[in-house]
Amino acid sequence: MNGSSGKPWISGAVIGLIGALLVFLAGLSGIAGKIGMGSVVKFLGAVPLLLTEQVLPDPSRAVSVAVFCVYWSGAGAVIGHFSAKGLWGRLITVFFLIALFYAHYKAYGVAICAVESLLSGLKDFFGRIKTA
């Protein structure tokens, strides 16, 4: 995309939205798990899910999907905008992608720790019931 191709942020937003919908459908249908991409779907959804749960303690699926799509559409718009701005824009895009990856890495770690803590608590609970 070069600066003369119209509004590259719109193209980026549409690509981000399409990507988000494809990831959501792959996760919903179970195809991602069947082809070994379940962790990737969870990784890509870690930040939007964490943001949604911070604002709304018990979000509905529709709200989670909407936040997921808006998040990735916004990320695509930022990438599209800056990637069309020459060398400095491309450098900003690289740093944005690194920051995005790092945020997802941290959020995914938080989610994994929460699940492991929950499973550990359930194991302790059922272990106490079994011995009683």
C-alpha positions as CSV (number, residue, x, y, z in Angstrom):
1,M,0.0,0.0,0.0
2,N,1.4,3.4,-0.9
3,G,0.1,6.8,0.1
4,S,-1.7,7.3,-3.2
5,S,-3.9,4.3,-2.9
6,G,-6.7,6.1,-1.1
7,K,-7.2,5.4,2.5
8,P,-5.0,2.5,3.6
9,W,-6.4,2.5,7.1
10,I,-9.8,1.5,5.7
11,S,-8.2,-1.4,3.9
12,G,-6.4,-2.4,7.1
13,A,-9.6,-2.2,9.1
14,V,-11.5,-4.4,6.6
15,I,-8.6,-6.9,6.6
16,G,-8.5,-6.9,10.4
17,L,-12.3,-7.4,10.6
18,I,-12.2,-10.3,8.1
19,G,-9.3,-11.9,9.9
20,A,-11.2,-11.5,13.2
21,L,-14.3,-13.1,11.8
22,L,-12.2,-16.0,10.3
23,V,-10.5,-16.6,13.7
24,F,-13.8,-16.4,15.5
25,L,-15.5,-18.9,13.1
26,A,-12.5,-21.3,13.3
27,G,-12.7,-21.2,17.1
28,L,-16.4,-21.5,17.2
29,S,-16.6,-24.4,14.8
30,G,-13.8,-26.4,16.4
31,I,-11.8,-26.5,13.2
32,A,-8.9,-24.7,14.9
33,G,-8.6,-27.4,17.5
34,K,-8.8,-30.2,14.9
35,I,-5.9,-28.7,12.9
36,G,-3.8,-27.8,15.9
37,M,-4.5,-24.1,15.9
38,G,-6.6,-23.9,19.1
39,S,-3.7,-22.2,21.0
40,V,-3.3,-19.6,18.2
41,V,-7.0,-18.7,18.4
42,K,-6.8,-18.4,22.2
43,F,-3.6,-16.3,21.8
44,L,-5.2,-13.9,19.3
45,G,-8.3,-13.6,21.5
46,A,-6.4,-13.0,24.8
47,V,-6.3,-9.2,24.9
48,P,-9.8,-8.5,23.6
49,L,-11.2,-11.1,26.1
50,L,-9.2,-9.7,29.0
51,L,-10.3,-6.1,28.1
52,T,-13.9,-7.2,27.9
53,E,-13.8,-9.0,31.2
54,Q,-12.2,-6.0,32.9
55,V,-15.0,-3.7,31.8
56,L,-17.9,-6.3,32.1
57,P,-17.5,-9.0,34.7
58,D,-19.8,-11.5,32.8
59,P,-19.9,-10.4,29.1
60,S,-22.3,-12.1,26.7
61,R,-20.9,-13.9,23.7
62,A,-22.2,-11.2,21.4
63,V,-20.4,-8.5,23.3
64,S,-17.2,-10.5,23.3
65,V,-17.4,-11.1,19.6
66,A,-18.1,-7.4,19.0
67,V,-15.1,-6.3,21.1
68,F,-12.9,-9.0,19.3
69,C,-13.9,-7.7,15.9
70,V,-13.5,-4.0,16.8
71,Y,-10.2,-4.7,18.4
72,W,-8.7,-6.5,15.4
73,S,-10.3,-4.0,12.9
74,G,-8.7,-1.2,14.9
75,A,-5.3,-3.0,14.9
76,G,-5.7,-3.5,11.1
77,A,-6.5,0.2,10.7
78,V,-3.4,1.3,12.6
79,I,-1.2,-1.1,10.6
80,G,-2.7,0.0,7.3
81,H,-2.3,3.7,8.2
82,F,1.3,3.6,9.3
83,S,2.5,1.1,6.7
84,A,1.6,3.6,4.0
85,K,3.6,6.4,5.6
86,G,7.1,5.6,4.2
87,L,10.1,4.3,6.1
88,W,9.2,5.9,9.5
89,G,5.6,4.6,9.2
90,R,6.9,1.1,8.5
91,L,9.1,1.3,11.6
92,I,6.2,2.5,13.7
93,T,4.2,-0.5,12.2
94,V,7.0,-2.9,13.3
95,F,7.1,-1.5,16.8
96,F,3.3,-1.6,17.0
97,L,3.3,-5.3,15.9
98,I,6.0,-6.1,18.5
99,A,3.9,-4.3,21.2
100,L,0.8,-6.2,20.0
101,F,2.5,-9.5,20.2
102,Y,3.9,-8.7,23.7
103,A,0.5,-7.6,25.0
104,H,-1.1,-10.9,23.7
105,Y,1.8,-12.9,25.2
106,K,1.2,-11.3,28.6
107,A,-2.6,-11.6,28.4
108,Y,-2.4,-15.2,27.3
109,G,-0.1,-15.9,30.3
110,V,-2.6,-14.3,32.6
111,A,-5.4,-16.4,31.1
112,I,-3.3,-19.6,31.4
113,C,-2.5,-18.8,35.0
114,A,-6.1,-18.2,35.8
115,V,-7.2,-21.5,34.3
116,E,-4.4,-23.4,36.0
117,S,-5.4,-21.8,39.4
118,L,-9.0,-22.7,38.8
119,L,-8.1,-26.3,37.9
120,S,-5.8,-26.6,40.9
121,G,-8.6,-25.3,43.2
122,L,-11.1,-27.8,41.7
123,K,-8.6,-30.6,42.2
124,D,-8.1,-29.6,45.8
125,F,-11.9,-29.4,46.3
126,F,-12.6,-32.7,44.8
127,G,-9.6,-34.3,46.6
128,R,-11.1,-33.2,49.9
129,I,-14.5,-34.5,49.0
130,K,-13.0,-37.9,48.0
131,T,-11.1,-38.2,51.3
132,A,-14.0,-37.2,53.4
